[in-house]
């Protein structure tokens, strides 16, 4: 016990110091956990915390399983089916071939398995890093944030499948592999069945006690991990099945998420620090493998994604920004690597290379994020300018004599209401949107529309902004608001902001009006509460007013 306490003290002292540095420069925390492990590895033995690392793996995968909404899978495939499958097929073949050739050249045992480990590190992107960097874009449902999030989800599902297959000690025994897959599928089915029937019973038994729901959820995790151990299947599969068994909706889900996240953060830190502690002094072989992995992850992957997104009909900016958020090695690749290290089926040089590549690419992603506007400007101007204008022309319809009109940015629910009001007033307008999901709606609903990126000059020229009376942005995205103000300097413009400080800056830049949706909603809520406090009869009146409002948003009648 004393050794464990000393080990954990060293781990968190090293991690804490480096996390201050990461926070100061807004870098992802995972690489700094790994670096802390490399430093701590001088003092501690990896064997002292390897068991804790396995629990770290379990909690990471468990939380991922909780986060999955099975109904989202169809939506994910609709968004990224072609880009995700294209990248998977192309890069996996290239990476596996290179990995196998290098394994033979360096004299590694198990060259086939090492080739698969190498390919997994090349094809899988990090959900933790990617979703952290694009948190605002995902929250605001921007197209490239949604695409990146969907790709991460797809990669994580592929990673779980790889864990199922690679948990077998040998890949030459089809019966053993089939047995592992069969048991894994049974565990996953058990998790889904418990999700549907067992978890609601657990909540009822808990009788409203948040602590009992949380303890029950952890007990489910332990039970599934025990089942995986008994059947000789990776505990990662058991943890994932346990995550599927926990509902991610309802009031009780918030309690589970908050409680589990606190525990998960502890074990995640231990896991990534342990990964770093297992790294040995890099050899020439390690450096070669690392360089090839970095090339595949930072250059080949985003190039393939960009081309595939363009083929799907997304504009240049969306394709580039979605792809640039996928330029890091996944935490699941690290999980696969450490599982292989425990089995003794991965070469130490490749293990070191995967860890180094993960740390470098995760930091590189943060740097790319900072300078992606400059990179995008270079690429779009000198490489794919012709394609950009052709795509806009093919999918847009604007009256060439249009003038004194309103330019609406985005085609959200707010934009739809604005379009209906302008049509009722017989006022001309044009909508600018870049989401292919909205293309059919634009064609059927709007008199004039431009399918393109509002932060690019050509779509705005197509929308005849210079002849417009007003530009209205229905998208709460600060870079877009600033771009519109700069481009439409001579035109009245209404934009959105998420806080008063940004709103003041946008007004100083030249915006005519800045809407604060959250503040407006808060004021409306306060007003409604005051009405109810002053007169209880206002509850029924508020309900009637709200029903009339909802009815006005849809052609369908609203149930009372």
ABEGO torsion letter per residue (X at the ends): XAAAAAAAAAAAAAAAAAAAAAAAAGBBAAAAAAAAAAAAAAABBAAAAAAAAAAAAAAAAAAAAAABBAAAAAAAAAAAAAAAAAAAAAAAAAAAAAAAAAAAAAGBBGAAAAAAAAAAAAABBBAAAAAAAAAAAAAAGBAAAAAAAAAAAAAAAAAAAAAAAAABABAABAAAAAAAAAAAAAAAAAAAAAAAAAAAAAAAAAGGBAAAAAAAAAAAAAAAAAAAAAAGBBAAAAAAAAAAABBABEAAAAAAAAAAAAAAAAAAAAAAAAAAAABBBBBAAAAAAAAAAAAAAAAAAAAAAAAAAAAAGBBAAAAAAAAAAABBBBAAAAAAAAAAAAAGABBAAAAAAAAAAAAAAAAAAAAAAAAAAAAAAAAAAAAAAAAAAAAAAAABBBBAABBGBBBBBEBBAAAAAAAAAAAAAGBBBBBBBABAAAAAAAAAABABBBBBBAABAAAAAAAGAAABABBBBABBBAAAAAAAAAABAABBBBBBBABAAAAAAAAAAGBABBBBAAAAAAAAAAAAAAAAAABAAAAAAAAAAAAAAAAAABABBBBX
